[in-house]
Amino acid sequence: MTQPELEALAADAYVYGYPLVSDLTMVERFTGGGMGTLPAAPFNRLSHATRLAEPGDPFVSVNNDIVYSIAQLDLSEGPQVLHVPDTAGAYYVLQFVDAWTDNFAYVGSRATGTGEQTWLIVPPKWHGIPPDPGRVIVSPTTIASIVGRFACTGPDDLPRVRALQEALTLSPLEPGGLVAGLPEPDPDVPERLAFFERLRVWMAAFPPAGRDVEYQRRFAPLGLLDPDPSPYRAAAPEWTAALLKGLAAGRERVEDATRPPEDHPAGEWRSGLHLFDFNTDYLGPGTIDDPEWRIPDRRAAYLSRAAAARAGLWGNHAYEAVFAMTYDDADGRPLSGAHAYTLHFDEPPPAEAFWSLTMYGLPDYYLVANPIERYAIGDRTPGLVYGDDGSLTLLLQHEPPADPAAAANWLPTPEGGFRPIIRLYQPTQAVLDGTYRVPPIRRL
């Protein structure tokens, strides 16, 4: 194989394998040290956040609407029993994500209701007899994640959410099993080739969907199908150079896929309605098995999967929640705290669960500290002032407004540039088919 062919193949391998490496690196981080408000927890144990996100939390576009409960599953121990309490109609979702970042099941308000329920989570090719055959979730890989989100209206609502978290339990079907954990990449591989080493080891441990196997075999010339010892420990210089050039080209391809188009209309809110539609193989409880929610082109799905992992790891399908963002006003000018803006809705955004608008500063996309400690505003914000016709006008500016009605609808901005995100949980069909568009932000 020629040098240019090796480089092109390595670029394809990066796009294909980035989601697996990104996901399992995050799994490793969670089990080893936790993240932000979520303490570390071993495999098959739930980790609960005990508060809402705050400006001091250094996480990109962190969600201030919900409180997280997350578990990293290792089903080599055997099936796990998940017990979910009755949330009394309050919104929640438990999202199931495999090692390749496929969203393969949902339990929650939209998918299964808010009543008490018990599910059995089983590894691939499990042949046991479940206690309730109608309540089984089959994981495509032995390592998977449960990403739980509980709606929370604010600090005063935390005791209710904490009680639900405590009642959410995960336990082995048959105690006494052993957890295999993540296989360790060879520590003697140079850091510049660490991506390929992680991909080699983890690809072997967590096989892809059957339809991906033949595509994966193409990567044999890159050493990705080699057994131990690692081919990257003392790799030939020319071969190494081809891998590194391909890695850089693949990384750029993924970055390009996450950038908005340069010719977008002024003030347009951008959302990836179908960014997470790459999973066409494992559609379990709570997913929608319909052509509308499938990317038919397999190669296009690989790139979408990589872009989703880069820009929104563990994000939901749009039919669960839609997130949209904008960087400029209705005239195409960058949003800045040097100016005041309005966001006018003729009627509230169409979400069956709830909606919110959250403020993030640039360039880090962190929450913005402000004197009233309001980081998001939405239909659950107390005291919002609506028009006589049911319309709603939000005020976005840095300085506190003098008018009480304006202050009730005020979302503080930073002094400099900012980027808001609007979130619609359980969006209506008008959002999903593109009929509904979030109105542009207008400078006063």
N, C-alpha and C positions, 0 to 999 in steps of 0.2 A: 504494500500500500504506500502511495506517495506521501510526502510530507503535507501537501495541501489537503489530501483526502483524510489523513489522520486528524488534521486541525478541524476540518468540517465535522468529522465524526465526534470529536471531543466536544465541540459546541453543541451538537445534538444531545450528547450524553448529559451535559450540564443542564440543559432545559428539561430533559426527561427526569433527571435525578435530583434536581434542586428541591422539589417539595419533600421528598423522603428525607434528605439530609437536614433540611430546615426544621421539619417536624420533630425528628428524633433528637436533634440538638436541643430543641425546646423542651422535649420530654425529659431529657437528661438534666436540664437546668432546673426544671420544676422539682424533680425527685431529689436533686442534690442540694438545692439552696432556696427553692421557692422563688417567688417573684412579686415584688411590691407588697400589696396587702394580703397576698396568699402565702402562708408559710409552707416550707418544704414538707412533703409527705411521701412515704415510700409507695411503691406500686400497690394498687388495689386498696388505697386509703383515700378518703376525701380530704381535701384542703379547702377551708372556708375563709373567705375574706370577712372581716368583722366590721368594716366600715365602707362608706362610699369613697371613690377616688377623689383626691384633692390636688391642688396645684403643686404641692411638693412631690408628687409621684412622677418620676421622670419616664413616663411611657407615652409613646406617640398615640395621639387621638384616643386616649383612655376614655372609657365609657363611664359617665356619671349618672346613668339612669338605673343601673342595676348593681346588685351585689353578686359576686362570683362564688361558685362552688365547683372545684375542678378535681378530677381524679385521673391519674394515669393508670391504665389497666395493663396487666401482664397476665394473659389468659393461659400461659404455660402452667400456671398454678391450678388451672381448671376453671370451670364456669363460676361466675360471680352473681350473687343475688342482689338486685337493686330494689330497695323499698322506697317509695315516694309518698310523702304525706299528702293529705287533702289541703290544698291551698285556699279553699273557700272562694274560688272564683278568681283569685289574684293571678296575674300573668307570671309564667315561668317557662323556661325551656331547658331541657337537657339534650345537648347536641352530641352525637357520637361520631368521632373522626378517626379513621384508620391511619396507619403509618404513612400511607401515600397521600394523605390529606383528603380522602374521599369522605364526604358527609354521608354516612350510610344508615342513619336512623335518627329520629327525633322522638322524645317523650315530652309532653307539656300541653299547655293550654290549647294551642291550635291542633296539635297532632293527636293527642289521646285524652284531652280533657283535664280538669283540675282535681278530680277525685283521687282518693287513695288508691295506689296500684303497686304491684310487684312484678318485676321483670327478671328473666334469667338471661344473662349475657354469656354467650358460649364462643369458644374459639372456632376457627375454620375446621371443617371436616369432623366436627364433634358428632358422635353417634349415640349419645346417652338418651335417656328418656326424661324429658322435662316434667316438672310437677304440673305445669299448665302449658300445653302446646301452643295456645294462642297468645302467650306472653313471652316469646323468645326473640332475642336480638342476636343475630349471628354476626360476629366481627370478621371482616375479611383478613385481618392480620392479628397475630397474638398480642402485639402491642397496639393499644388504641387509647384515645382520650375521651373522657366525658367532660364537656364544657357546659356547666350549669349557670344559668342567669335568672336571678330573681328580681322582679320589678320592686323598686324601693322609692318611695316618694320623698325621702329625706331622712335626716338623723332621727326624727321622732318615730319613723317607721321601722327603724333597725331592730327593735326587740321582736316584732312580728316576724321579720325575715330570719333573724337568728334562731327563733324557735323552729321554723321550717327547716333550716339547715341542720339543726340538731336531730330532727326527725328523719332526715334523708340519710339512709344507711346503705353500706356496701359490705357484703360478707361472702366468703367462699361457700359454694354449694356443699363441698366436702372438705372440711378443715384438714390441715396437715400437708397440703401440697407445697411444692417448692417453686419459687419464682426464678426463672432463668435470667431475667433482666436483659439489658442491652449488650450485645457482643462488643468487645473492646477492639477498636481499630489498632493496628500495629503502632506502638509509640515511637518506633525508630524511623517511621516515614517522615521525610522532611515536611515542614508545615506548608510549603507551597504546593505539595501534592496531597495534602490532608483531605481535601474534598473528594478526590477520586478514591482514596483509601476508605473513607467513611462510606461512600457509595458502594464500593466493592463488598465490604463486610455486611452492610445492612441490606443490600439487595439480595444477598444470599440467604439472610436470616428471615426476611419478610418478602416472600415472592409476590409479584404483582398480579393483577388480573390476568386470566388466561389469554386474553386477546393481546396482551402486551408482551408475552414471553418471546414471540418471534422477533419483535422489534428490539427487545433487549439483547437478543443474541448478536445483533449487529455490532455490539460494543466489545466483542472478544479481542479485537486488535488493540484495544486500549488497556487491556489487563483487567477489565472489570468483571470478567467471569472466571478469573484465575483463583484456584484454591490457595490456602496458605502454603508457603510464606508469601508475604506481600510482594508483588512485582515492583513496587514503588520504593523499596528500601535502597536499592542501588541502581536506579534506572539509568539507561544510556542517555547522554546529554541531548542528542538529536530527538530522541523519542520524548524526553521530558519537555523540550522546547515546543514540540508539536502539541503536547497536552496543555501546556500553559497558554499557548496562543488560542487554542480552542476554548479553554476555560474562560478567557477574557472575552472572546467573541460571544460565547453563550451567555455570559453575565450581561453583556451589553444588550443582547436580544431580549432578555427578561426585563431589564430596566426600560427599554423602549416600549415594551408591552404595558408597562404601568403608567406611562406618561399620557396625559390627555392630548387629544389632537390639537394642533396649533390653530386650526381654522374653526374652532367651536364658536357658536353665537355668543355675543356679549352677555354676561350675567347668567349664563346657563349653569344649572346645577348638574353635576356629573355623577352618575351612579353606574355600577356594574351589575345591571339586572341579571345578566346571565354569566357572570364571571365564574360562578361555582357550579356550572352545569357540566363539568368535565366527567363526573362520575356517571357512567352508563351501565355499570356492571353489578353494583351492590346497592340495591334500593330497598331498604328494610322498612320497618314500621315508621310512619310519620313522613316519609319521603313521598314525592309525587312522581310516579312512573308514567311519564307522558313525553311525547316528542318535543313539546314546547320547552321542556327542562333538560334537554340533552344536546350536547354539541356533537353533531354527527361525524365531523371530520376528526379522526383520531389524532393526527398531527397537530391540528389547531387546538384540540383539547389539552395536549401536553403543554403548550405554551400558555393557555389560559390557566391551567393548574399551577404552573410556575409563577405566573404573575399574581395569582391569588395568594400563594404562599408568601410572596415577597411583600405585597401591599396589605394583606389582611389575613394572616395565618389564623385558621380556625374560625373564619367567617361563615355566616349562615347562607343557605339558599335565600334568594330574594323573597320567596313565598313565606318565609318565616319573618324576615326583617329586611328593610331596604334602607341603606345609608346613602346620602347624597351630599356633595360638598361643592363649594364654589370659592374662587379666589378674587373675583372682581364684581363690580356693580353693574347695573343695567346698561351703563354706557361703556363697559369694558375697562374701566379704571380699577387698578388694584385696591382692595379694601384696606383701609387704614384708620386707626384710632384718632387720627388728626381730623376726621370728619364724622358727622352723625348720619345715620341711615335708618330707613324704615323697611320692614318686611311685611307686606300687607297680604292677608289671606281673605278672599271673598267669603270663604267658609273654611272651617278647620281642615287641616290635612286629613285625607282619608285613610285612617288606620283603625282597625277593629280593636286592637289592644290599647296602645297609646302612642303618642309622638312627642318628640322633643327637639330642641335646637341647642347645640352645645358650642361654646366658644373656645377656640384654640389660637394661641399666639404663634407667630412665625419667628425664627425658621424651624423651631423644634416641634411644633404641633402639641404643646403641653397645655393643660388647663391654665386659665388666666386668673391670678389672684385679684380680688376686688373687695371693697369695704363691706358689701352686703353678702359676701360669700355665696353669690349666685353664679354657678358655672354653666347652668343649663336652664332653659325655660321651655314649658310645654303645657299640654292639657292638664297635667296634674299640679301645675304651679298654683298655689292658693292666691286668690285676689286678682286674677287676670281680668282686665276690663274689655268686654266685647262691645261692638257697635250694636245699634238697635236692629240692624239687619242681620246680625249674627256674624259679622266680619270681625277680624282680629288684626290689629296692627302692632307689631313688635318694634321696639326702639333699640337700636344698636349704636352705642356711643360710649366714650370713655368717661366723661363727666356725669355725675348724677343729675337727672332732670329735676327741675323745680316743680313741675306740674304733677300732682299725685297720681293722676290716671296714667301719665306717661311713665312715672316711676314704677307703677304696678306691672307694666309691660316691658320693663327695661332689662336688657341683657348686656352687662358691662363688657366693653372691649378693652384690649391693651392700648397703650399709647401708640404703638407702631402697627405693623401689618398683622393681619389676622385671617384665619380661615375657619368659618363655621361648618358644622356638619348637622344635617337634619336626619333624624332616625324615625322610621315608621315601623312599628312592630305590628305584625299581622296586617300588612298593607292590603287594601282592597284591589279588586280586579282592575280598576281604573289606573292604579299605579303600575301594576304588573304588565299591562298591555300598552303602557306609554300614553294613554289618553290624558292622564293627570300629569301636569308639569308644575314643579315648585316655582312660584313667581320669583322674579329677580329682585335683588336688594337694590334699593334706590337711595342715592345720596340726597340729603336735605340741602 
